[in-house]
């Protein structure tokens, strides 16, 4: 059985889409590798390949070198990204 190497910030759903060509590939991926669907993965970890579900989609991901990543990493911070009344409160004490 072929192994998959986890890339930076990938989650099980990303691995399933990229290597099986289908979101449905997450079930056998998690079962074969004793993972939870929402588990954070370690960069460089080796996972058992659950088999391709959609050959066309999997081939597109491989040929176009597309690597899905659901975890965006750090969220940009600072005044340029804040929304008034959502991220901070404007206090009018007069």
Protein Blocks (a to p, Z undefined) as FASTA:
>chain_A
ZZddddehiafklmmmmmnopaklmmmmmmmnopafkbccdehiacddebjfblmlmmmm
mmnopacdfbgbjadedjklpcehklpccddeZZ
